[in-house]
Amino acid sequence: MLFNLFGKSKAEKLSERWIFGTMLAFGIVGLLASFVLAVEEFHLLKNPDTILSCTFNLVLNCAAVMKTWQATAFGFPNMFIGLAGFPIVITIALLGLSSVKLPRWFLIGAEIGIGFWTLFAYWLFFNSVYVIEVLCPWCLVVTFTMTVLTATITRYNLLQGTFKLRKSVHKKVVQFLDKDYDKLAVAIWVVFLIGLVFMKFGDALFA
């Protein structure tokens, strides 16, 4: 059952607005990226030799990635997952911004769902870098988007005590989050991924 939030301090409400505002922004970004990829997929189906708008060189080449089996890992184009999933994320964000408290089972489901698709996005990322050896720019946007979405939903769940951690553990976790160490960890992780890309492709990224 959904019910309104009461008794929240201004700081807590501000934190929640930041979390759900970020989730909304990146949900929209992810949806737009998925839509563009879907349009590009249709162009590619109509003309396999067409040059897509997200094809820049031999490394940054959406068309090359779309022609691999990884691009249809579940038997249909991966971008359709985003077209179906990101509206759900946007809905969750809008509920949160509307000061609606989501039930624990719903939050755990959101954590599992977002987490699973983030792992899938990373599976695609590492396949692109080390197996296909070609990058899809819009796919990179989706990977970054999923990283941020996982970080935001996890931060919210930890602050809300969704996982029912022991009080002593929960207190330490909240102190960790209050210092924004989670944001620092995400930033370091993203820089690490960028470093992997540059180590793999180097100047070829700009050829």
N, C-alpha and C positions, 0 to 999 in steps of 0.2 A: 504494500500500500504506500502511496506517495503522500507526504504531508509537508506542510510548510515548516521552515526552520524558525525556531524561537531561541532566544537567549544567546545569540551569537554576539561576540564583541565586534567592534568596528574593524579591528585588525584581522580577525578571523574572516569576516565578510569580505574584506579587501583581498585577502589571500585567496579566497574561493573565487572571487570575480577574476582575479589574475589567472588562476588555474583554468577556469572554464572559458575565459576569454581567449587564452592561448589555444585551448582545445578547439574552440570554434574557428579561429583563424586558420589553424593548420588543417582542420577538417575540410574547410573550403579549398585550401591550397591543394590538398590531396585529391579532392573531387575534381577540381579543374584539370589537374595533371592527368587523372584517369580519363577524363573526357577527351582531352587532346590526344592521348594515346589511342583511344578508341577510334577517333576520327582518322588518325594516321593509319591505323590498322585497316580501315575500310579503303583508304587510298591505295595502300599496298596490295590489297586483294584485287582491286580493279586493275592495277598496273604494277606488277612486281618490279619493274625497272624505275619506278618513280623515285624522285629524290625528295625525301620528307623534310619538313621544316626543322626537325630535330636531328638531322644528319649534317654534321659539320666537317668531318674528316674520317679517316679509317678507324680511329679510336672512338670518337664520339659519333656513334652511328646507330640510330634507333632501328632502321630497317634491318641491319644485320642481326641485331638481337631478336627482333620479332620473328625472324625466320628459323630460330632455334627451337628445339623441343622444350627448353626451359620456359619459353614464352607462353606455352600452353600446358603447364605442368599438371593441371587438373582436367585437361581435355577441352578447354576453351581458353580464349585469350585472357591473360592475367588481369588486364585492365578492367574487365567486367567485375572482378572482385572488388576493386576500388569503387566502381560506380554503385555497387550495392552496399558496400560497407561504410564509406565515408558519410553518407546521409545519416546513418545510425549514430556516428560520432558527433555529427552536427546537432542531432536531436538531443543527445546526452548533454552537450555543452549548453544548449538553449534551456534545458530543464534546470541545469546548475545555475545559470545566470538568472533564472526566474526565481531563485531562492527556494527551489524544491529539493527536499531531501530524498535521495534515492535509497531504496531498501538495500540491505546488505547483500542479499542474493543477486540483485541487479548489478551492484558495484563489483562483486566478485566475478560475475559473468563478463562484465565489461573489461576487467583486468585480464581475464583469460583470453577473451576474444582479441583484444588489441595486442596482447603479448604474443599470441600465436601468429597473427599476421605480420607482426614485426619480425619474428624469427623467419618467416617465409620471405619477407623483404630482404633480410640479410643473407638468406640462402641464395637468392637471386643476385644480390650484390657480389658475393664472393665467387659465384659461378661466372658472372660477367667479367670480373677482374682476372681470375686465374684459370678458368676453363674456356669460356668463349673468347676472352681477351678483347672484348669490345664493350663500350659503355653506352647505355641509353640515358641521355641527359634527364628526361622526364622521370625515368625510373629512379635516378639518383634523388630527384626531388621527393618522390614517394618514400624512399628509404629514410631520408632525413625527416620527413613528416611523421613517419611511424615512430621514429626515435623520440621525437618530441611528445607525441601522443602517449607513448608508454611512460615517459618521464612524468607527464602531468597527471595521468590517472593513478599512477603508483604513488606520487606525492600526496594526492588527495586521499587515497585509501589509507596511507600510513598516518596522515594527520587525523583522519576520522576514526582510526582504530578499527577499520574494517576487518583486518586479519586477526583481531583479538590477541595481540601479543601480550606477554606478561607486562605488568605495570612498569617494572624496572626497565625492561627492554623498550617499551613504548616511550618512556621518558627520554631515554638516550636517543632514540630515533627522532623524536620531535626536536631535541636540541641540535641534532645533526642537520635536520631540515631547516631549522630556524637560522642556521648559519649559511644556508644556501650551498652546502657542500654537494648536494645532489646535482645542482645546476652546474657546478664546477666539474663534477664527474662526467656529465653529459658533454660539456664543452671539450674536455680532454679526449673523450671517446671519439667525438666528431673529428677533432684535429688528427687523431690517430688514423682514422679511416682515410682522411684526405692524404695523409702521409703515405699510406699504403698505395693509393692510386698514383701518386707522383713517383713513388719508388718503382712501380710496375711499368708505367708508361712514359714518364719523363717528358721530354720535349715533344713527343709524338702527340700529346694532348693538344698542342697548339699548331701542329703542322698543317 
